[in-house]
Amino acid sequence: MKIELEDKSATKKELKLEIPGEAFKDPYNKVCAQVRGSATIPGFRKGNAPIAQVAVHYKEKIQENVLREVVGSSVQKAIAEKGLTPLTEPQLHFEDFDNIIVDGSASVKLHVHVEVMCEVPVPTYKGIEVARRIKPVPTDDPDKVIDDLRNRGAALIPVEDRKSAEGDTVTVDLVGTFVGDESADPITAENVDIAIGDANIEASFTENLAGLGVDEVKEFTVSYAEDFGSANLAGKTVTYKATVKGIAKKELPELNDEWAKSLEGEYESVKDLREKIARDLETMSKADADARVRNDVVSKLVEKHEFEVPESFVENQTYNLLNKWASDLAQRGMDPKQLDQQFVQMIYTQMRPQAELDVRGSMLLEKVAEIEQVAVTDEDVEGEVVKISAYYRMPTEEIRKALAADGGVDNIKRQLKTKKTIEAIVAHAVITDEPWVEESEEPVPVDMEKKLAKAEESAG
């Protein structure tokens, strides 16, 4: 067998094979005999037709079976001989497939496309320069948090001597019909609480439900935006009939030391509450700055090292990003399955460059982990289990069982290894504290450990 290896790129190799006709003779005769045993050809008893007739009537079946046997073993032999380790199933392309002869009278030529692992360069990761900027906490932010706590602890007091007004919560029965689509099932809901004037409530509800009394009925129409959170309502127009069942006003708890002491957190007074909130906000701002530093060192590490990564890894990570995007849509009430497929394909295409960066980053971090001898111990994993247990308020034993059932322990190990590796790079970085720079749209720090650990899983 003639074998020629051609390097198409760092991750793509092509094998040009010419399998001699001699390799096909015995397999061809064997397959013909097997097919003959069950062959039914007019004019001959089953299993007794001449081989020549069988070869004509069952040409495609014989060819398929012979190629599967001979080509499969030949491709594996060629790959092993050239020392290649395929990451995915090799892709085969025959020369002049329509005229292939498998009876042993002629050779068969084909091209085998193989994807292999790239050579990851030894990264230069020491001395990366990044700025650490801490966003100042506005002096009124603690008061905003306190206002939010009071609103969440507010009581709803029934109102009987007036009509509804902004700030009230009305309880209504709703019946909605879709305009222009009489076949659609109507929307029906009973005892729905709607906070008039709330930022999360459609403005049309506030405009039409204010100024009503108990048992009053109001009809109004709402036109929903194309990007509305619920896929069932997005882009639709609905006529509602609302019947007011009750009106209540919000009564905030009094802002005093007794209220502060009633909160979880062991606060001694309103002053103590405000001071602790301010400290917590400052801690969060510093943690946010540290997260940005971690993101920046990884981004700069990736920028410094350009190399080709396997296409299959990029594809897997792109689907990870796409699934995360679809999950986010579902949590907002939208059904990803209802989206136009061309739009989904556009999103997929837009995500590919980021997926490639993620894969390249995970490979570089793996290389750094080798150099820094990063290891994750059982104690590290147990510490993470304790954190998860505290967060979900579940016994640690239940958390361990759940993690063991779905491979969660391996995910934790990957995330911890990535986290430790990034910390090692940060330890070698040159970090300067600089003033905060306000941006029009400040990006939210990404959980880099989880993101790159997921990319590593895609590459695995």
N, C-alpha and C positions, 0 to 999 in steps of 0.2 A: 504493500500500500504506500502510495506517495503522500507525504504530509508536508505542507508548507505553512509556516506560521507568519502572519502579518500583524504588526502592532498598529491598530487603528488609532488608539489613544492610550492613556494610562490605565483606563478601566475596560477598554473594548479591544478584544483580540479576535482575529479571523483565522480559521484553519481552512485551508484549501485541500480537500481530500480527493484522491483518485483511487477507488477501490477496484482491484483487478477482477476481471470476469471470473477467474478461477474460484474466487471467494463465494460466488453465487451458485455454483453448480450443484453441490450437495444439498444446500438449503432449498434450492428450486425443486429438485427431484423429490425431496422429502415432503414439501408443501403440496406438490402436485399429487403425490400418492395419498396424502391426507384428504385433500379435496375430492379426489376421485371416489373415495370410499362412500361419500354421501351425495355424490353428484347425480342429478336426474336430468338426463339429456334425451330428447325425443329419439326413438329408434333403438335405444339401448336400455338394458335392465339397470336398475340402480346399482352403482358401484362397479359396473362392468364396461363403461365407455372407454375407448382408447385414450391414452394420455394426451395425444395431440388434440383430440376433440375437447377434452377437459381444459387444456391450456387456453383454447380459444374462447370457450363459453364462460370460463371463470377467470379471465385474464386479470381484471382489476383486483379481485379478491386475492389471487395468487401473488400478484405484484405487491400488494399492501403487506401481506404476511412475510414475504421474503425480504422486503426492504426493512420491515420492523426488526427482523432477526439479524440481518447482516449489518445494516447501517448502524443500529443501536450499539452493537458491540464494537464496531469499527470506530465510532465517534468516541466512545469511552476510552478505547485503547489510544487513540490519537491525543486526547486531552491529557491522559496520564503520561504519555511519552514526552509531551512538551511541558510537563510540570505545571499545568494550569489547575486552579481551584475555582470552578464556576460558582458564582453567587446565586444564579438563577438557572432555570432550565435553558440549555443551549438552543439557539434558533437555527434551523436547518433550511438551506435553499439549494435545490438541485439545479444543475445545468441541464437545460433542454428536457424538462421533466416529462413532457408529452411523448417523447421518443425514447424513454428509458427502456433498456432491455435487461431482464433479470434472469435469463436462462443460462448465464455464464458465457455467452458468446461475445460480450463487450463489457468494458469497464464502466463504472458509474462515477461521475464527478459531482461534488457538492461543496458548498461553503457552510462552515459552522461558525456562528457568531457567539462568542462567549464573553460574559461580563465577569470581571475579576476585581478583587480588592485593590484599591489604590495604595501607593506608597505614601504614607503620611510623613511629612517632613518633621524633623526634630524642632519643636517650636522654640522661638525666642520669646520667653514670657517674663523675664526679669527686667525690672526697670520701666515698665509701662507707666506712662504719665497720665494721671487723671485728676480732675478737680472734684472736691467734695463741697457741695453747696447745701446748706440747711435753710429750708424755707421758714422765715420767722412766723411765729404764731400771733395773729392779731389779738390785741388785748380784749376784744369783745367776743372772741370765740368760746371761752368758757361759759359766758352767759348764754350763748346760742345753744350750747349743749344742755345747760340747765333748763332753758325754755323747752327744748325737745323732751327732756325727762318729764317736765310738768305736763306737757301735752299728752304724752303716752300714759300718764297716770291720771288724766282728767276723767271726771264722771259725766255721764249724760243725764241731764235733768229734764223730764218731760215738760213741755210747754203747752198750756191750754188756753191762754188768754190773748194770743196774738197769732199772726200768720208767720210763715217761715221767713228767715232772713239769712244773709250771708254769715257764715260761721256756725249755723245750725246744722244738725244732722236730721234729715227727713227719712222716714221709713215709708217705702212705696211698693205697690204692686205694679209690675210693668208688663205690657203686652206690646211687642214690636213686630211690624210687618215690613218686609223688604220691598222697597219701591222698584217697580219694573220687573219683579220676579215673584209673581203670584204663586208659583209652584213651590217656593221655598217654605219650609216649616216656620211658623211664627216663633218669635222669642217670647217666652213666658217666664216670669220670675216673681216670687212673692216675698214680701218683707225684706226688701233690699234696702240697706242703709247707705245713703248718699250724703257725703259732707259737702254742703253748698260752699262753693268758693275754693275748694281744695285744688291745689295745683295738679293733682293726678286725675281730676275729674274733667271729662269733656265740658268745654265752656257752655255748650248748648244745654246741658243739664242744669248748670248753675243759673243760666238766664231764664229757664222756663220753670224751675222748681222753687225759685224764690218768690215770696209773696202769695203763697198758697196756704189754705187752712186745712185742717183735718177733714177727710172725706171729699175734698175738692178733686176734680179730675181735669187733667191738662193734656192736650195732644200737641205734639211738636215733632219736627223732623231733624234728624242728625245725619250729616254727610261725613263719613269717615275718610281719613287720608289713606292714600295707597300704601303707606308704610305703617299703618296702624298696628299695634301690638298683637291683636287677635286676627288670625288669618281668615276667620269666618266673617269678620266685619270690614276688613281692609278694602278700601275702595268702594264700599257699599253705602247706600242711602237707606235709612230706616225711619219709619214713622212710628213713634211711641205713643202709647196711651198710658199715662201715669195716674194712679190713684193714691192720694196721700193717706197713709194709715196712722202716722204719728209724727210729732215734731219734738226735737230735744235740743237743748243748748248745752254747750260744753262748759263745765265748771272746773277750772284749774285748781289744783291743791295750793294752799297758801304757801308762799315762799318764806319759810321760817326754819328755825333749827330743828323743830320736831319733825317736819317733813324730811329734812336732810338725814336725820337719824333713822328714818323708816326705810331708807334706800339700802340696797345691798352694797356693801363696801365699807361699813363701819365708819361713817362720817360723824364727826362731833357737832358740826354746825354748818350753816350755809357757807361761811367763810372757809371752813376746812374743805368742804365739797368743791368750792371754786378753785382753791389752791391745788388740790389733788388733780382736778380736771386739767388745770393749766400744765401741771407737771406731766400728766399723761400725754397731752397734746404735743408737748415739746419732745417727749420720748419718741412718739410716733413720727414726728418730723425728722428727728435724727435717724431713726430706723429707715425712713424713706430715703434719706440722703445716702445711707450705707447701701441700700438696695441699688441706687443709681450708680454708685461706685462699682458694685459687682457687675452690673450690666455693662458699664463702660469698659471695664478691663477685658471682659469677654469679647465685646464688640471690636475693640482695638486689636485683640489677639487674632481674631478671625480676619480683620482687614490686612494684617501684616503677612498672612500666609495664604496665598492663592494656590489651589491645587484642585484637580478634578476629583469628584467623588462619584461613586456608583449611582447610575440613574435609578436603579431599583430602590435604593435607600431614600433618594429624594422623593420618589413617587410615594413611598410608604409614609414619609413625614408629611407630605402635602395632604394625604388623606387624613392623617391625624389632625392637622390644622382644620381641614374642612369639616371633620366630624365634630370638633370642638365648636366651630362656628355654628353648625346645625344644632348642636345641643344648646348653645346660648339662645338661638332663635326659639327653640321649643320652650325654654324656661320663660321666655317673654310672651308665650301664648301663640306663637306662630308655628304652623305645620310646614317643615322644610319640604315635605313631599309634594306640597301644593305649588312650589316655586317652579318657574319656567326653567327647563333644563339648560337652555342656552345661557341663562343668567348664572346658574350654578357652575357651568363650565367656565364662564368668565371669572368667577370667584376663584375657582381651582387654578386657573392660569395665573392670576394675580398672586396667589399664595406660593407658587413654585420658587420664586427667587428667595423668599424668606425660608422656605423649607431647605433649600440648598445651604444657606448660611447656618441653619440649625444643625444640619448633618455635619458640615465642616467643623463647626464649633464643638460638637460632641466628640469628633475624632481627635481634635487637638487637645481637648481636655483629657481624653483617655491617654494620650501620649504624655501629657504633663503628670497625670496620676502615676504613670510608670516611673517617671524620673523622680518624682517626689515620694515615691513608695507610699502612696495613699492607701489606707486600708480601713475597712468598716468592721468593727468588732460586734460581738453579740451584745455587749453593753450599750453600744451606740443604738442598735436596733431596739433594745428594750427601753431605752430612754425615749425613743420616738413613740413607742407603743404607749408609754405612760402619758405623753403629751396628747396623743389622740384620745386616750381614755378620758382625760380631764376635759378635753374640748367637747366631746359628745356625752360626757357624764355617764359613761358606761363602764362596767367592771373590765379590768385589763384582760381577764381571761376570755371574755366574750370578744374583745378586740383581737386577741391572738387567734382565736378560732376562725373569725371572719377573714383575717388576713391569710391564714394558712389555706383556707378554702379556695380563694381566687388568685393565688400567687402574689398577694399584696406584700409579702415580706421581701420578695425580690425587687419589687418597685421601690420599697423603702430603702433597700441597700443601694440601688442605683441613684436615688435622689441624694442620699447621704454622701455617697462617693463623689457625686458631682459637686455638692455643696462644699465638701472638704477640699476638693481640687481648686475650686474658685477661691476659697479662703487662702489657699497656698499662693495663688497668683497675686491676690490682693496684698498678702504679706510681703511680697517682693516688689510691689508697685511703688511708684513715687506719687504720693497723694498730697495735694496742696489744698488747704481750706480757703475757699474764695467766697465773696459775697453772693447772695442769692440773686439770680437774674430772672425776673418775671417774664413768662412767655405767654403768648396769646392763647395757646392751647398746650398746656403742660402735659406731656405724655405720662400715663400711669406706669410706674415701674412694673416690669414683668417678673413673675416668679421664675427666674432664670434656672434655678436648680431643677424644678419640675419640668420646664420646657426642654432643656437639654438632656435630661434623663429620658424623656419621652423620645427624643431624637435618637438617643443611644439604643433604645429598645427597637426603633425602626431599623437601625443599622445592624441589629443583632439577628 
